[in-house]
């Protein structure tokens, strides 16, 4: 089942309380965001969500992983 929006607004406190991803999970997160960045060239509806996820690539957290999965469900 898809979602109606590619992203959702997160509060600063939500991100601070979230745990860091492991090295392997962070690698997968970066790969998914990079693919989303490639697709966003033609998909103006996902550009903002991908931009926000790209800002989190240096230290991704569990809440960012949830957002990446949400973006993936939107693209299906």
Secondary structure as GFF3:
##gff-version 3
##sequence-region A 1 76
A	DSSP	alpha_helix	12	17	.	.	.	ID=ss1
A	DSSP	alpha_helix	23	39	.	.	.	ID=ss2
A	DSSP	alpha_helix	47	54	.	.	.	ID=ss3
A	DSSP	alpha_helix	62	75	.	.	.	ID=ss4
###
